[in-house]
């Protein structure tokens, strides 16, 4: 058996902003990084990306969103607030249970 076992679970964590990485978005990113530390030994692959939620195609898909926005893959988790690491971690656990 290979020592480099690939994760079966991959989650894209997306920070929605208005095209500018504001302080609120930076705080959200910091909280995300703290939250995913809890999962580091569970074989889950996380990526953190940004998305300009003011783009027409994003508004068409999700409707107008207040920034910052937290997405897990294509699911809106929070909008207009900065959830703390504990809240993000709890949301991740629920999301993983549904995978």
Secondary structure, 3 states (H helix, E strand, C coil): CCCCCCCCEEEEEEEEECCCCCHHHHHHHHHHHHHHHCCCCCCEEEEEEEEECCCHHHHHHHCCCCCCEEEECCEEEEECCCCCHHHHHHHHHHHHHHC
